[in-house]
Amino acid sequence: MKLQLGKFLYRLYFQPTLKYRYNITHFGFRGWFKMHQGEKAMKKAALKLRNQLQKPLYQNIELNFLTGKNYWHQTIFCIESFIKSYGNNIAVKIYSDGSINKEITTIFKKYCNEIIIVKDEEIKEKLNEVLPVSMFPTLNYLRNWHPFFRRLIDIHAESSWKIHLDSDMLFLKLPTEIFEAYTNKSAIYMFEQLNSSYFVDDSKIIKDKFGIDLVEKVNGGVVAYNGSLVDYVDLEKVAKTLMINYSKASPAEIEQTLMSYLLYKQNAFGLNKHEYKIYYESEHIDLKDNTLRHYIYKAKYAYLTAEWKKLVH
């Protein structure tokens, strides 16, 4: 009875208010209110943006985003910043985190009609072909467990080089390293600047116990690799090993460990951490433009109240 009451209270109060409680705890009520108003203005501005992608005469880079009802405005601003830095001779694909509906689809299409919204039916058809449940039960379980895994599975389950980008980022200069990786079909990732990687365990322990090699300090803001080189039978075994031995690990920890394993197998290299920079605190935003800025944790305050406005003012 107590367990059922606990679940009820979690679903009724704790889960729906988590975002607000987190922001008020870290930014105070005044800071939270400014962020709330800033995001409201960002959504309003995103609805007014319009762009058009060129029909390329040759195959151009394709940007892939996993997004949904809570992040569509951030995705639009990230795309807009890329176009302002590079130009509009690109392709863009949007993958749903499970929450894209007709309203969100219409918003993306009004912003840029050439954007491709990948339908759930297309993804399921592709996964049935590449990752049938009978052969890959763990990978399919992970995909249904948390949207995190849709980056790993939905976007990259194709036999080609693909790059995925997080939405809460802004491009300020031409991303030369990304285009070099695209040209050479090299595996790349954004370099995590915290002291430790977000794995299920210490990487040395994972290596010693299970023979699983990992790339250190991977941040999922920018990740690219070649899907044709992925051994999914092997990945299924690794995923199963992690789930059995780290049953209490979070979805983020499992996903980060698997992603780092795939990147290790493809000899991935980290992007320049000063140019493709992750910000954790609003007070530490550089005055000089970087190529790309990724705003996480407390840097969300600067992102939502000021940084996005640089694109429209």
N, C-alpha and C positions, 0 to 999 in steps of 0.2 A: 504493500500500500504506500509506504514511504517512498519507494523507488518510483512508483507511478506519479505521485504528487511532485516529486523532484523533476521528472521529465516534463510534466505539465507546466510547472513554473518556469522551467528553462525555455520552453517553446513560447510561452505567453509573454514573458518579460525579458529574461536574460539575453536570448538570441536576438530578438528584434531591436533591443536597445544597445547592443554591444558597441556599434560604431559611435553612437552618441556618447556613451559612457567613456569610451577610449579617448575621444577628442576632448571632452570636458576635463578629464583627468590630466591630459598632457598640455592642453592649451588654455585651460580655464574657460569660464562661460563666455567671457568677452571674446577670447580668441576663437572659440568654437563658432560664435555668432558671425564673426568676420569671415571665417572659412565657409560657413553655410551660405552667407550672402554672396561671397566670391564665386562659389560653385554655381549658385543660382544665376548669376550674371554670365558665367562661362557657358552654361547651357543655352541661355538666351542668345548669346553671341554666336554659338555654334550653329544654331538654327538659321542664322542669317548668312552664314558662309556659303559660297558657291564656287565650284571649280569644275574643271573638265580635263579628263585624261586624253592624251593623244593616242591615236591608233598607230602603234609603232610599226615601222617598216621591217623591223627585225625584232627578235625576242629581247625584251627589256627586263630589268629587275622587277620582281613581283614581291610586294610587301604583304605579309600575312599577320592578321590580328585575331586574337581570341577576345571577344568582348560581349557586352550585353546591356541590359537596361540601366545598370548602375555606372557604366563606363563609356557609353556611346559618344558623349561630348568630348571626353579625353582622347578617344580614338580619332575623332574628326580633327582635333587640334594637332595631334601628332602627325597625321597625314598632311595637313595643311603646312606644317612646319617643314616637312620633308620636301614638299613641292616648292616652297619658297627658297629652300636651300639648293635644290637640284634642278627642278623643272617638272613638267607634268607628263613626260614620256616614260611613265611607269605603269605597272598594273597593281591593283590592290584587291585582295581577297579578305572577306570578313567571315570568321567562323564563330558560331554561337556558343556561349557558355551555358546554354540551356534556357536563356531568358529573352532571346531576340524574337519579337513578335512583328505583326504587320506594321504597327506604329513605328518601331525602331527601324525596320526595313525601309519604310517611306522616308524617314529622316535621312538615312544614308544616301538614298537614291536622289533626294532633292539636293543634297550637298554635292554629289557627284554621281551622275547616272551610270558612269562606266564602272563603278565599283561593283565587284561580284560578291553577292551574298551567297555563301555556300549553304544549300538547304540540308536539313537533317537527313532527308531521304537519300541524298547523294552520298553523304558521309557514311551512313549505315550500309549502303550498297557497296561502297569501297571497302569498308572494314570487313564485311562478310566475305569479300574476295581475298583481302590481304591478311586479315586477322580473324578467321572464323573462331567462334567461341569454343568449339570442340577441341581445337588445337592450342588456343591461347586464352584459357579461362582467367588467368591472373591479370593479364593486360586488359581484358574486357571488364573485369571486376573493377580495376583501378579507374578506368574511364567513367564508370557509373558511380564510383565512390565520390569523386570530387572533380570539379571543372579544371583544376590544375592540370590533370592528365590529358586533357583535350589538346593542349599545346603539343605535348609529346606524341600523341596518337593521331588525332584528327588532322592536324596540319602536316605532320611529317610522314604520314603513311602513304607516301607516293614515291615513285622511283625517280626522284629528281632532287637537285639542290634547292632547299627552301630556307627562307629566313622568317623568323617570327619576331615581332616587336611587342613590348608592353605598351599600353596606351598612355600611361602617366609619364611621358617623355616628350621633350621638345628638341628638334634639330635647329641649330643656329648657324651651322656652316656645312659645306659640302662634305658628306661622309665618305672620304676617299678610301679608307680602309675597308669599308663595307663593299664598295664597288670593286676593289681589287680582289676581295674574297669571292665575289660573285663571278668575276671574270675567270678566276682560277678554280672555282668550285671548291674553295677551301672551307673547312669547318672553323667557325669563330664563336666567341662568346664575350659578353660583357664581364669585365673583371671586378669581382666583389672586393670592396675595400675595407671590410671589417676584418678582424684578426682571425676569424675561423670560418670554415665552410659550413653550410647548413645541411649537413648529412645526418643519416640515422645514427652514426657513430663516428669516432675518429677514423680517418681514412686509413691509417696504418693498421688499426684493428680489423677493419673490413678487408684489407689486403691480406693480412696474416691468417685470418680465420677462413675466408671464403675465396681468396684468390681474385678478388674484384679490384681492378685498378680504376682510380678516379682522377679526374682533373680537379685540382684545388681551386677554390675561390671562384666558382661560376655563379654569375648573377643572370637570371633568366630574362632580363630586360631586352637583350639582343642575343639570339642564338640562331646559328645557321649550320646545317650539315647536309650531307647527301643521303637521302632516303634509300637509294639503291644499294648503298653499302651497309645497311643495317641488317644484322642477322637476328631476325625476330624470334627464332627458336631459342637462340642464346639469351636474348633479352627477356623472354618468358621465364627462363630458368633463373636468371638473376633476380627478376621481380618476385618470383615465388620464394627464393631464398631470403630476400629482405622481409617479405610479409610474414614468413614463418618465424624468423629470428628477431624481428623487431616489430612485434604485433602492436606495441603502444606508440610507435612512431607516427607523426602527423603526416597528412597527405603531402604537405610542402617538403618535408624531409625525405620522404620516399621518392617524390618526383625529382627533387634536386639531385639525389644520389643516382637515379637512373639516367638523368640527363647528362651528368658528369661522366658516367660510365660510357655512354654513347660518344661523347666528345673525345674521351681518351682514345677510344678505338679508331677515331678518325684524325688523330694528331692535331686536334684543334689548338688554336692560339687565342690568347686574350687580346682584345682591342686596347689601344693606348688608354690607360686609366685616367690620364689628365685631360684627354680630348673627349672620351666617352665616359663621362663622369657621373658617379652616383652621389647624390646629396642626401644626407641623413638629417641635417639641421638647417633651418631657414637662415640662421645667422651666418652660415658658411658659404653662401652662394657667391661665386666669383664675379667680380666686376667685368673681367674680360670674358668674351664669349668662348665657350667650348664648342666642339662639334655637336655633341649631344648631351643633354642633361636628363637624368633619371631622378625623379623626386619621390623619395620614400620616407616613411616614419615622420619625423617632425618637419621635414622639408615640404611636406604637403601644404603647410601653411603658406609658404612663399609661392608655391605652385598655384594654389587656388585663389590667392588674394592679389597676386601681382604678375607672376611670370608669364602666364598665358596671354596677358594683355599686350605684351610686346609684339604679338603677331597681328593685332588689330588696330593698334594706335600708331 
